[in-house]
Amino acid sequence: MIATPGLKFILIGLLLTIVCSLWSAYKDSLVLFIAALVLAIITLFLMYFYRNPVREIPMEPGLILSPADGRVLWVEDIENDYIGGRGKKVSIFMSVMDPHLNRIPVGGRIDYIKYIPGRFFRAFLEKASEENEHNEIGLEFSGGRIIFKQIAGILARRITCYAKPNQEVTAGDIYGLIHFGSRAELFLPENIEVFVKKGDRLKAGTSIIGRMRD
């Protein structure tokens, strides 16, 4: 399956490939043939990048799921008023080889969505969390409140978010996408036991970040 936001880029690449191929045949041009070949490779990469893999979503209550595919950069202690004080921040780096669809980490109600324009530092740098363009979502659930972010990287210049304030959501729902290399973050309250650590590989909607404590 292909993610809907990527279809127009794929179709543009496909159209340019066809036009360049026909033109190279008409002109009998090696240069145009090579250009058509390059465009075909780019189009195939876009199809791979915008893939939407099928995921089996764990349905056990109290789980916090990964919002993104990628590698854990850090798990840090934080203080945040919205989540109720002390907690953990989990940062996930999404390379250009990872699927870039984002999923809801836990079922609940979207409390707010805040888009913040910013810079485009490399997504794995610590300062990217606050200084890069990002989209911040606050969610209320049975265990309190969490924040999750979509953060643009040096290549990503567009963040897509389907979620709306006051929307009821289910864990594992697709809520958006970040185009090309980027980062996702979770701000979790103290009553969430976090299982992941730096370097872990995660899959959106299936990997378990943590669980509500009893």
C-alpha positions as CSV (number, residue, x, y, z in Angstrom):
1,M,0.0,0.0,0.0
2,I,1.1,3.6,-0.7
3,A,0.4,6.5,1.7
4,T,-2.0,9.0,0.2
5,P,0.2,12.1,0.6
6,G,2.9,10.4,-1.5
7,L,0.7,9.7,-4.5
8,K,1.1,13.0,-6.2
9,F,5.0,12.9,-5.9
10,I,4.9,9.3,-7.4
11,L,2.6,10.3,-10.2
12,I,4.8,13.3,-11.1
13,G,7.9,11.1,-11.1
14,L,6.1,8.5,-13.3
15,L,4.8,11.2,-15.7
16,L,8.3,12.7,-16.1
17,T,9.8,9.2,-16.6
18,I,7.3,8.4,-19.4
19,V,7.7,11.8,-21.1
20,C,11.5,11.6,-20.9
21,S,11.5,8.0,-22.2
22,L,9.3,8.9,-25.2
23,W,11.4,11.9,-25.9
24,S,14.6,9.9,-25.8
25,A,13.2,7.4,-28.2
26,Y,12.0,10.2,-30.6
27,K,15.4,12.0,-30.5
28,D,17.4,8.7,-30.2
29,S,19.3,10.5,-27.4
30,L,21.5,8.6,-24.9
31,V,21.4,11.6,-22.5
32,L,17.6,11.6,-22.5
33,F,17.6,7.8,-22.0
34,I,19.9,8.2,-18.9
35,A,17.7,11.0,-17.6
36,A,14.6,8.7,-18.0
37,L,16.5,5.9,-16.2
38,V,17.4,8.3,-13.3
39,L,13.8,9.5,-13.1
40,A,12.5,5.9,-13.0
41,I,14.9,5.1,-10.1
42,I,13.7,8.2,-8.2
43,T,10.1,7.1,-8.8
44,L,10.7,3.6,-7.5
45,F,12.4,5.1,-4.4
46,L,9.4,7.3,-3.8
47,M,7.1,4.3,-4.0
48,Y,9.3,2.6,-1.4
49,F,9.5,5.6,0.8
50,Y,5.8,6.3,0.9
51,R,4.9,2.7,1.6
52,N,2.2,2.0,4.1
53,P,3.0,-1.4,5.7
54,V,0.2,-3.4,7.3
55,R,0.6,-3.5,11.1
56,E,-1.0,-5.7,13.8
57,I,-1.9,-3.2,16.5
58,P,-1.6,-4.6,20.2
59,M,-5.0,-4.1,21.8
60,E,-4.0,-4.6,25.4
61,P,-5.2,-1.7,27.6
62,G,-2.6,0.6,29.1
63,L,0.1,0.2,26.4
64,I,1.9,3.1,24.9
65,L,2.9,2.3,21.3
66,S,5.6,3.8,19.1
67,P,4.3,6.7,17.0
68,A,7.0,6.1,14.4
69,D,9.4,3.6,12.7
70,G,13.0,4.3,13.5
71,R,15.8,4.2,16.1
72,V,15.6,5.5,19.7
73,L,18.0,8.4,20.1
74,W,17.5,9.1,23.8
75,V,15.3,8.3,26.7
76,E,15.5,11.3,29.1
77,D,14.0,12.5,32.4
78,I,11.9,15.7,31.9
79,E,9.7,18.2,33.7
80,N,6.6,19.3,31.8
81,D,3.5,21.0,33.2
82,Y,1.1,19.6,30.7
83,I,1.9,15.9,31.5
84,G,1.7,16.7,35.2
85,G,5.3,17.2,36.2
86,R,8.1,14.7,36.0
87,G,8.2,12.1,33.2
88,K,10.2,10.7,30.3
89,K,10.9,11.9,26.8
90,V,11.5,9.3,24.1
91,S,13.1,10.6,20.9
92,I,13.0,8.5,17.7
93,F,15.0,9.2,14.6
94,M,13.4,8.3,11.3
95,S,15.9,7.7,8.4
96,V,14.9,8.0,4.8
97,M,14.7,4.2,4.7
98,D,12.0,4.0,7.3
99,P,8.2,4.2,6.6
100,H,7.3,7.8,7.6
101,L,3.6,7.4,8.5
102,N,2.9,8.4,12.2
103,R,0.5,6.5,14.4
104,I,-1.4,7.4,17.6
105,P,0.5,6.0,20.6
106,V,-2.5,5.5,22.9
107,G,-6.3,5.8,22.6
108,G,-7.9,9.0,24.0
109,R,-9.0,12.5,23.0
110,I,-6.8,15.1,21.1
111,D,-6.6,18.1,23.4
112,Y,-4.6,20.5,21.3
113,I,-2.5,20.7,18.1
114,K,0.2,23.3,17.8
115,Y,2.3,23.9,14.7
116,I,5.6,25.7,15.3
117,P,7.7,27.0,12.3
118,G,11.4,26.7,12.8
119,R,14.8,25.7,11.4
120,F,15.8,22.5,9.6
121,F,18.8,21.1,11.5
122,R,19.6,17.4,11.2
123,A,16.8,15.5,13.0
124,F,19.2,13.5,15.2
125,L,20.7,16.6,16.8
126,E,19.4,17.4,20.3
127,K,18.5,21.0,19.5
128,A,16.2,19.9,16.7
129,S,13.5,19.1,19.3
130,E,12.8,22.8,20.0
131,E,14.4,24.7,17.1
132,N,13.2,22.7,14.1
133,E,9.8,23.1,12.5
134,H,7.5,20.7,14.3
135,N,3.9,19.8,15.1
136,E,3.0,19.2,18.7
137,I,-0.1,17.2,19.8
138,G,-1.4,17.0,23.4
139,L,-3.6,14.0,24.2
140,E,-5.8,13.1,27.2
141,F,-6.1,9.4,27.9
142,S,-7.2,7.1,30.8
143,G,-3.7,7.5,32.5
144,G,-3.4,11.2,32.2
145,R,-1.9,13.3,29.4
146,I,0.9,12.8,26.9
147,I,2.5,15.0,24.2
148,F,3.8,13.6,20.9
149,K,5.7,15.6,18.2
150,Q,6.4,15.4,14.5
151,I,9.8,17.1,13.9
152,A,11.1,18.1,10.5
153,G,14.7,17.3,9.6
154,I,17.3,18.7,7.2
155,L,15.4,17.2,4.2
156,A,11.9,17.2,5.5
157,R,10.2,20.5,4.7
158,R,6.6,19.4,5.1
159,I,4.6,17.9,8.0
160,T,1.2,16.3,7.3
161,C,-1.2,15.9,10.2
162,Y,-4.8,14.6,9.9
163,A,-5.7,14.8,13.6
164,K,-8.1,17.5,14.8
165,P,-8.6,19.0,18.3
166,N,-11.3,17.1,20.4
167,Q,-11.1,14.1,18.1
168,E,-11.4,10.7,19.7
169,V,-8.6,8.5,18.5
170,T,-7.5,4.8,18.9
171,A,-4.0,3.5,19.5
172,G,-2.4,2.7,16.2
173,D,-4.5,5.0,14.1
174,I,-2.5,6.8,11.3
175,Y,-2.6,10.5,12.1
176,G,0.1,12.0,9.8
177,L,3.3,11.8,8.0
178,I,6.7,13.6,7.9
179,H,8.3,13.8,4.4
180,F,11.8,12.4,4.3
181,G,14.3,12.1,7.2
182,S,12.8,13.3,10.4
183,R,12.1,12.7,14.1
184,A,9.2,11.8,16.5
185,E,9.1,12.4,20.2
186,L,6.9,11.3,23.1
187,F,6.5,13.1,26.4
188,L,5.2,10.6,29.0
189,P,4.0,11.1,32.6
190,E,5.7,9.5,35.5
191,N,3.0,6.8,35.8
192,I,4.2,5.2,32.5
193,E,6.9,2.5,32.8
194,V,9.2,3.0,29.8
195,F,10.7,-0.2,28.3
196,V,12.8,1.1,25.4
197,K,16.4,2.4,25.5
198,K,18.8,4.2,23.3
199,G,19.6,2.3,20.1
200,D,16.4,0.2,20.0
201,R,14.7,-0.2,16.7
202,L,10.9,0.5,16.7
203,K,7.9,0.0,14.4
204,A,5.0,2.4,14.5
205,G,1.9,0.9,16.0
206,T,3.4,-2.4,17.0
207,S,6.5,-1.7,19.2
208,I,5.6,-1.0,22.8
209,I,7.2,2.1,24.3
210,G,5.8,1.6,27.8
211,R,2.9,0.6,29.9
212,M,0.8,2.3,32.6
213,R,1.9,1.3,36.1
214,D,-0.7,-0.5,38.3
